[in-house]
Amino acid sequence: METIQIACVPADWDASTITAVGLRRNGRRALPVTITARELPEPWLTVWHGLVDALRGVAPGEWAATFIECQLAEDENGEPAVRLVIQRRWDDATTAEPVELLMGGEAVAFFEYLTNN
């Protein structure tokens, strides 16, 4: 199964690394592919910024994402969506249970771009 793994750098989200794993090429498993967010070509860098802004809006002033794992899923209406499982850690080294979110629209296009290119 194709998965996107994001090692988050909350102080500079563009320094976060995005790794696509579980890819297949010519019927064989491919090695994971990693890119630093700031290296994304347009329009994908702008999409990345929009997705980061959406994540920041989940818990303003509390966001402490350290690692996000993403897979394709469906929303409650059967529409394509991306399921995000977000690991969190705060400055005092405390953690909390992962947060799960579903995002549609540009998140799906972004996932497909990363797993098909």
Secondary structure, 3 states (H helix, E strand, C coil): CCEEEEECCCCCHHHCEEEEECCEECCEECCCEEEEHHHCCCCHHHHHHHHHHHHHCCCCCCCCEEEEEEEEEECCCCCEEEEEEEEEECCCCCEEEEEEEEECCHHHHHHHHHHHC
